[in-house]
């Protein structure tokens, strides 16, 4: 039980450290292309790890229950980052005179 709490404490300190680094680092570091790519892919990697750990039970056997499948089903249908839908130039109205 102590191991679980130590893991939770270590994870929370790590999250706090990342949050603190985000506001403490200079703009030149945060605007670097590698940092931008990593920040974009980090939520995807964390969600993938969460789903992967949910698919296996304590003995390491594959167990797919309905809530897990229903939650991970729509995920592959999204392509690209989240944001407002882009409009094509042909659907735009001409500027006013």
QUIQUIPE-V100253 format. One record per residue. N is the residue number from 1. RES is the residue in one small letter. SS is DSSP state (a for helix, b for strand, c for the rest). PHI is phi in whole degrees, 0 to 359 (* if undefined). NEAR is the number of other ideal C-beta (glycine too) atoms within 8 Angstrom. Layout:
BEGIN
((N:RES:SS:PHI:NEAR) (N:RES:SS:PHI:NEAR))
END
This chain:
BEGIN
((1:x:c:*:4) (2:x:a:293:5) (3:x:a:297:6) (4:x:a:296:7) (5:x:a:292:8) (6:x:a:294:8) (7:x:a:293:8) (8:x:a:297:8) (9:x:a:296:8) (10:x:a:296:8) (11:x:a:294:8) (12:x:a:291:8) (13:x:a:294:8) (14:x:a:295:8) (15:x:a:297:8) (16:x:a:297:8) (17:x:a:297:8) (18:x:a:294:8) (19:x:a:296:8) (20:x:a:295:8) (21:x:a:295:8) (22:x:a:296:8) (23:x:a:266:6) (24:x:a:263:5) (25:x:c:286:7) (26:x:c:290:5) (27:x:a:300:5) (28:x:a:296:6) (29:x:a:284:8) (30:x:a:288:9) (31:x:c:270:7) (32:x:c:297:8) (33:x:a:302:5) (34:x:a:293:6) (35:x:a:294:10) (36:x:a:295:9) (37:x:a:295:8) (38:x:a:296:8) (39:x:a:295:7) (40:x:a:285:9) (41:x:a:268:8) (42:x:a:299:8) (43:x:a:297:7) (44:x:a:294:8) (45:x:a:294:8) (46:x:a:292:8) (47:x:a:293:9) (48:x:a:298:8) (49:x:a:295:8) (50:x:a:296:8) (51:x:a:293:12) (52:x:a:296:8) (53:x:a:287:7) (54:x:a:283:7) (55:x:c:279:9) (56:x:b:240:9) (57:x:c:272:6) (58:x:c:295:3) (59:x:c:270:4) (60:x:c:86:5) (61:x:c:272:6) (62:x:b:287:5) (63:x:c:226:7) (64:x:c:252:6) (65:x:c:262:6) (66:x:a:297:5) (67:x:a:298:6) (68:x:a:293:11) (69:x:a:295:9) (70:x:a:293:7) (71:x:a:284:8) (72:x:a:265:8) (73:x:a:296:7) (74:x:a:287:6) (75:x:a:301:9) (76:x:a:292:5) (77:x:a:285:5) (78:x:c:280:7) (79:x:c:235:3) (80:x:c:92:3) (81:x:c:288:4) (82:x:c:288:3) (83:x:c:163:4) (84:x:c:293:3) (85:x:c:295:4) (86:x:c:275:4) (87:x:c:252:6) (88:x:c:279:6) (89:x:a:290:5) (90:x:a:286:4) (91:x:a:269:5) (92:x:c:278:7) (93:x:c:276:3) (94:x:c:292:4) (95:x:c:294:4) (96:x:c:293:3) (97:x:c:290:2))
END
